[in-house]
């Protein structure tokens, strides 16, 4: 039986306040305004992926540190 996932309407404020450290691919796509495939690739390159059975979570702390390496 498949369950529908509830959308988090205030995702960005939760992430900024530190209440939400892990996101799914779709949430990260919305948060960083990039495509789904691009977010997946960057998260894998950063080593920020956590797989729990069939669930994939991205650690935003690691993801942000990786993005900071590209700052000019």
C-alpha atoms as a printed R data frame, in Angstrom:
   type eleno elety resid chain resno      x      y       z
1  ATOM     1    CA   UNK     A     1  0.000  0.000   0.000
2  ATOM     2    CA   UNK     A     2  1.452  3.325  -1.041
3  ATOM     3    CA   UNK     A     3  1.233  6.307   1.249
4  ATOM     4    CA   UNK     A     4  1.114  9.869   0.037
5  ATOM     5    CA   UNK     A     5  3.679 12.182   1.514
6  ATOM     6    CA   UNK     A     6  2.605 15.465   3.064
7  ATOM     7    CA   UNK     A     7  4.292 18.518   1.607
8  ATOM     8    CA   UNK     A     8  6.044 20.857   3.990
9  ATOM     9    CA   UNK     A     9  4.834 24.327   3.152
10 ATOM    10    CA   UNK     A    10  7.434 26.201   5.192
11 ATOM    11    CA   UNK     A    11 10.497 24.168   4.229
12 ATOM    12    CA   UNK     A    12 12.970 27.028   3.898
13 ATOM    13    CA   UNK     A    13 12.354 28.563   7.357
14 ATOM    14    CA   UNK     A    14 12.646 25.109   8.959
15 ATOM    15    CA   UNK     A    15 15.984 24.477   7.273
16 ATOM    16    CA   UNK     A    16 17.353 27.910   8.176
17 ATOM    17    CA   UNK     A    17 16.350 27.521  11.824
18 ATOM    18    CA   UNK     A    18 18.041 24.108  12.007
19 ATOM    19    CA   UNK     A    19 14.876 22.114  12.671
20 ATOM    20    CA   UNK     A    20 15.276 20.142   9.441
21 ATOM    21    CA   UNK     A    21 18.756 18.841   8.651
22 ATOM    22    CA   UNK     A    22 17.855 16.130   6.145
23 ATOM    23    CA   UNK     A    23 15.708 16.490   3.019
24 ATOM    24    CA   UNK     A    24 14.559 14.240   0.215
25 ATOM    25    CA   UNK     A    25 15.601 14.870  -3.367
26 ATOM    26    CA   UNK     A    26 12.350 16.643  -4.266
27 ATOM    27    CA   UNK     A    27 12.576 18.974  -1.268
28 ATOM    28    CA   UNK     A    28 16.191 19.805  -2.067
29 ATOM    29    CA   UNK     A    29 15.265 20.537  -5.653
30 ATOM    30    CA   UNK     A    30 12.731 23.137  -4.484
31 ATOM    31    CA   UNK     A    31 14.996 24.548  -1.791
32 ATOM    32    CA   UNK     A    32 18.027 25.137  -4.034
33 ATOM    33    CA   UNK     A    33 16.098 25.957  -7.244
34 ATOM    34    CA   UNK     A    34 17.887 23.387  -9.380
35 ATOM    35    CA   UNK     A    35 16.667 20.390 -11.319
36 ATOM    36    CA   UNK     A    36 16.131 17.042  -9.645
37 ATOM    37    CA   UNK     A    37 18.929 15.306 -11.532
38 ATOM    38    CA   UNK     A    38 21.359 18.148 -10.805
39 ATOM    39    CA   UNK     A    39 20.548 18.069  -7.085
40 ATOM    40    CA   UNK     A    40 21.051 14.288  -7.012
41 ATOM    41    CA   UNK     A    41 24.438 14.556  -8.736
42 ATOM    42    CA   UNK     A    42 25.718 17.321  -6.466
43 ATOM    43    CA   UNK     A    43 24.539 15.472  -3.347
44 ATOM    44    CA   UNK     A    44 26.338 12.311  -4.476
45 ATOM    45    CA   UNK     A    45 29.538 14.221  -5.258
46 ATOM    46    CA   UNK     A    46 29.359 15.875  -1.839
47 ATOM    47    CA   UNK     A    47 28.942 12.547  -0.069
48 ATOM    48    CA   UNK     A    48 25.802 13.832   1.631
49 ATOM    49    CA   UNK     A    49 23.578 10.833   0.804
50 ATOM    50    CA   UNK     A    50 22.045  8.604   3.472
51 ATOM    51    CA   UNK     A    51 20.120  5.528   2.308
52 ATOM    52    CA   UNK     A    52 17.690  3.954   4.744
53 ATOM    53    CA   UNK     A    53 15.990  1.002   3.095
54 ATOM    54    CA   UNK     A    54 14.154  2.630   0.170
55 ATOM    55    CA   UNK     A    55 14.440  6.179   1.512
56 ATOM    56    CA   UNK     A    56 17.205  8.553   0.406
57 ATOM    57    CA   UNK     A    57 18.007 11.593   2.533
58 ATOM    58    CA   UNK     A    58 20.488 14.386   1.887
59 ATOM    59    CA   UNK     A    59 22.381 15.976   4.781
60 ATOM    60    CA   UNK     A    60 22.168 19.704   4.131
61 ATOM    61    CA   UNK     A    61 25.141 20.538   6.371
62 ATOM    62    CA   UNK     A    62 27.469 18.454   4.191
63 ATOM    63    CA   UNK     A    63 25.754 19.648   1.021
64 ATOM    64    CA   UNK     A    64 26.225 23.329   1.952
65 ATOM    65    CA   UNK     A    65 29.892 22.806   2.869
66 ATOM    66    CA   UNK     A    66 30.468 21.225  -0.532
67 ATOM    67    CA   UNK     A    67 28.759 24.120  -2.318
68 ATOM    68    CA   UNK     A    68 30.917 26.611  -0.413
69 ATOM    69    CA   UNK     A    69 34.025 25.106  -2.028
70 ATOM    70    CA   UNK     A    70 32.855 26.590  -5.339
71 ATOM    71    CA   UNK     A    71 32.533 30.129  -3.988
72 ATOM    72    CA   UNK     A    72 34.478 32.719  -5.934
